[in-house]
Amino acid sequence: MRWVWLMLLPTPVWADAVVATRMIRAQSVIEAADMTVVEADIPGALTDPAAAVGQEARVAIYPGRPIRPGDLGAPAIVERNQIVPLTYRNGTLSILTEGRALARGGVGDLIRVMNLASRSTVTGLIGPDGTVVVGPPS
């Protein structure tokens, strides 16, 4: 009788990870040429470069470093100290005034805005047109 011994050795599993090919400065929009895909298991790194194209870097990303979802965000459409339309909405009531943005942000970001008429500071959500909406969630 012939015995066959089969030994299974653990082998590393490689996944794809997206890394920067050049220095990506904070507040710059990421393009396809700024990154590449490497075979490496990097926890938390993006695996699809399409998820990063068109996004804005929130922090500086150095060459060879992985690109993580927390490093990216929607491109800013409101700059700090910019005068923005400020809207309060509650049901059918809508009040429109102007405010000064106290931070920069993209669509869907929460930022603080100073109401120019009352000088009070409120927190609102940036809409796709750059309007900051304040009030209870609808």
C-alpha positions in Angstrom: 0.0 0.0 0.0 1.2 3.4 -0.9 0.7 6.5 1.3 0.7 10.0 -0.1 1.3 12.8 2.3 -0.2 16.1 1.2 1.0 19.1 3.1 -0.8 22.4 2.7 1.3 25.4 3.4 -0.2 28.8 4.1 0.4 31.1 1.2 -0.2 34.8 1.3 -3.2 36.1 -0.5 -2.6 39.2 -2.6 -5.2 41.8 -3.3 -5.1 44.9 -5.4 -4.4 48.2 -3.8 -4.3 51.7 -5.2 -1.2 53.7 -4.5 -0.1 57.2 -5.5 2.4 57.5 -8.4 3.4 61.1 -7.5 2.9 63.6 -4.7 -0.7 64.5 -4.4 -1.2 67.8 -2.6 -4.2 68.3 -0.3 -7.1 70.1 -2.0 -6.1 68.8 -5.5 -8.4 66.8 -7.7 -7.2 63.2 -8.4 -6.7 62.1 -11.9 -6.1 58.6 -13.3 -2.4 59.4 -13.9 -1.9 60.2 -10.2 -2.3 56.5 -9.1 -1.6 52.9 -10.0 -2.8 49.5 -8.9 -0.3 47.2 -7.2 -0.6 43.6 -6.0 -0.4 44.0 -2.2 -2.7 43.4 0.7 -2.9 46.9 2.3 -5.7 47.1 4.9 -8.0 50.0 4.3 -6.6 50.9 0.8 -8.9 51.4 -2.2 -9.0 48.5 -4.6 -10.7 50.3 -7.5 -9.0 53.4 -9.0 -12.3 54.6 -10.4 -13.4 55.3 -6.9 -10.7 58.0 -6.5 -10.8 59.7 -9.9 -12.5 63.1 -9.6 -12.3 63.1 -5.8 -10.3 65.8 -3.9 -7.4 64.8 -1.7 -8.2 65.9 1.9 -4.5 65.3 3.0 -1.2 65.1 1.2 -0.6 61.6 -0.3 3.1 60.7 -1.0 4.3 58.5 -3.9 4.0 54.8 -3.1 1.6 55.3 -0.3 -1.9 53.7 -0.4 -4.9 55.9 -1.1 -7.6 55.3 1.5 -11.3 56.4 1.4 -10.8 58.7 4.3 -8.1 60.6 2.4 -10.6 61.6 -0.2 -13.8 63.7 -0.4 -16.0 65.5 -2.8 -14.3 68.5 -4.6 -14.9 71.7 -2.7 -17.5 74.1 -4.1 -17.5 76.4 -1.2 -14.3 78.2 -0.1 -13.6 79.7 3.3 -14.8 83.3 3.7 -17.0 82.9 0.6 -20.4 84.6 0.7 -22.9 81.8 0.2 -26.7 81.7 0.0 -28.0 80.5 3.4 -31.4 78.8 3.5 -33.5 77.7 6.5 -36.1 75.1 5.7 -38.7 73.6 8.0 -41.7 72.1 6.2 -43.2 74.7 3.8 -41.3 77.6 5.5 -38.2 78.7 3.7 -36.0 81.7 4.7 -33.2 82.8 2.4 -30.3 85.1 3.4 -26.6 85.4 2.9 -23.8 84.0 5.1 -20.0 83.8 5.2 -18.6 80.3 5.0 -16.2 79.6 7.9 -14.7 76.5 6.3 -14.4 75.0 2.8 -16.3 72.0 1.7 -17.9 69.9 -1.0 -21.5 68.7 -1.7 -22.9 67.0 1.4 -20.3 68.4 3.9 -21.4 70.1 7.1 -19.8 73.5 7.5 -20.2 76.4 9.9 -21.6 79.6 8.4 -22.0 83.1 9.9 -25.3 84.7 9.1 -24.4 88.2 7.8 -27.7 89.8 9.1 -27.6 88.5 12.6 -23.9 87.7 13.0 -24.9 84.3 14.5 -23.0 81.1 13.6 -25.0 78.1 12.3 -24.1 74.7 10.9 -25.5 73.6 7.6 -25.3 71.1 4.8 -23.8 72.2 1.4 -26.1 71.5 -1.5 -25.2 70.8 -5.1 -25.6 74.5 -6.1 -23.5 75.8 -3.2 -26.4 76.8 -1.1 -25.9 76.0 2.6 -29.2 74.5 4.1 -29.9 74.9 7.8 -32.8 73.4 9.7 -34.2 70.1 10.8 -33.6 67.2 8.5 -36.3 66.7 5.9 
